[in-house]
Amino acid sequence: MFGPASIRIHPTFTTIKDWSGHGKPDGIEAVLEVQDQFGDPTRAAGAVRFELYNFMAFDPQHRTTHRLAMWTFSLNSKDDQVAHWDTAARGYSFHLDFQKISSKHQYVLLAQFDRAGGRMFDQINLEPADKAKFHGEGRTQHAPINAPGHGGIY
């Protein structure tokens, strides 16, 4: 009942990163959340595979057919679990080294999690670093001064 039911590439914590500090991206830090049937994060044993593709806007799968890179990881031992578990993110963290990555391009990252009970999939679009993350109006509304609880005269 509380075992893994789905996976999610965490949209906030998964980003293109510069680990070496030389001002150029080195790859992707991918955070994979394994969820139980209630949508809560949980741990699980299995094998993880990530695939990276260029983004293609007008394709139904939003990706090119040519895979740019692939990474595989094991989560079957205690050492694997300790090495990849991120307590703050409540998921597994992976460094996906890819020197050719650019923070100016859009990519599609796929994840596959194989375990004894089956296979789970997820994908996320990695947006360029300079693209705005919020597209709302960005304005503030204030309650009227004479509204109850605002110290005005009623």
N, C-alpha and C positions, 0 to 999 in steps of 0.2 A: 504493500500500500504506500510506503514512503520511499520506494526506490525511484531511480531515474525514469522520467516519462518524456522529457524533451530537453533540448539544449537551446541556448541563446548566446550568440556572440554579443557581448555587452557593448551597446552603442556609445556609451560615455567613456569607458576605459580603453576601448580598442582604438589605437591611433598610430599614425606614422611617427617614428621616433628617431632621435639622434642619440645613440648610447655612447658614442666615442667623444662627443663634445666638440667635434670639428666643424660644426655648422652645416652639415649635410646629413640627410636622413640615412640611417643604416638599415632600416627595415620597419617591421610592424610589431607593436606590442599588442597581442591579441588576448583578450580575457574571455574565457568560455565559461558560461554559467550552466551547470546541469541542474534541471528543475524536477521536483517531484510532481505528482498529479495535482497538487494545490498551487503550483507555480512558485514554490519556495526553493531557494538554492539548497543543494545537497551534494555530497561527494559520491563518486562512482569510479569503479575500476573499468578499464577498457583501453582502446587505442584511439588516438585523435589524429585526423588528417586535415590539414588546411591546404587550400588551393587559391591562387591569386590570378585574376584575369583583369584585362583592361575593361573599363565600363563602356557600354554601347547603348546609347539612349533609345534607339528605335528597335532594338531586339527584344523579343518577349522575355528573355531571361536576363536582359540588361548586361550581357557580357559577350566578349569575343569567344570564338571557338578555340583559339590558341591560349593554352595555359602558360602563364609567365613563370610560375614557381609552385613547388609543392613541398610541404614539410610534414613529417610524421613524428608522433610522440607516443610514449607508453605511459599509462597511468595504472599499471598492474601491480607495482610493488609499493611498499611503504616509502622507500626512497624517492620514487617517482611522485608520489602524493605530496611529500614534504617539499620537494624541489619546485613544484608548480602551484601549490595551493596558495592563494592570496586571501588572507583572513579579512582584510579591509574590503576587498571587492566581493568576497564570498563566491569566488570562482577560481578557475585555473588560469594562470598567467603564462604566456608563451612568448618568447622572443623569436620572431620570424625574420631571420637575417636575409636581406635582399638589397644589395648595394645599388642596384639599378632603379630603385624606387624614387619617385619624385613627389614632393608635397604639392606640386602644381597640377597633377593629374588626378583623375577619378578612377577608382578601382572597384572590383567586386571581390570580396573575400568569402570563400565557402568553407564551412566546417562540417566534418563528418565524424561522428562518434560511434565506434563499434564496441559493443559489449555483448556479453553472453545472451542477453535477452533481445538483441536486435540492433538495428542501426538507426541513428537519428541525424538529421541534417539542419543546417541553418546557413544563411548568407546575409551579408551586410554590404552596403555601398560605403566606401571610404571616400569622403569628399575632399576636394583641395583645401589646403590650410587657410587660404584667404577667402573662402566662401563663407558668407554670413550664416551662422547657425540659427538665428532667430529672424523670422520674417513677419513679425507682428507690427502693430502701429507704434509701440514703444512710448505711449503717452500715459500719464498718470491721471486718475480721476479722484476727486476729493468729495467727501460727504459735505452737504451744506452745513454752514457754521451753526445754524439753529437746529440741527438734528439732535435727537435725544442722545445724551452721553458725550456731547462735544462741548459742553460748558457754555453753550449759547443761551439766550433768553428765549423761553418757549411761551 
